[in-house]
Amino acid sequence: MTIGDSCEENLASVHQSAREFAARRIPVFAFLEGDDPDGQSAYRALARESGGACAPFGAKLDLSSLMVAAAAYATGGAAALLTLAGEAGRERPAALELARQLKLPLPRG
C-alpha cells in the first residue's frame, strides 16, 4: 500500500517497481490526496501494472475506509472485499471502488 500527496520518483522507476510487484503477484493499493497530475499518473500506473487499485482520498472517499477495504482484500481476498462492498456502512463506497478496479463482480443494491 502506498499513500501520499505526490510522487517524487521518476515514472520509469515506478513502472519498474510495478513490474516487480506484479512478478511476485503483489497488488499495490495506491491512495493519493490532492490534485498532483504527475502523482496521479504514477499511482495509477503502479496500481494498474501490479494488479491493484488506485483511488484518491478526500471528500468522496476517506483514507481510513480505503485502508479498511485494502486490508479486507489483503487478508481475505476477493470474497472479503465483496462482503464489505455488500454491507451498509461507511466503508462500502471504498470497497465498491476497489472491487470495480479489480474487476470483481459488484454486489447488487
Helices and strands as residue ranges (DSSP letters): E 2-4, H 11-23, E 29-33, H 37-50, E 53-57, H 63-86, H 92-101
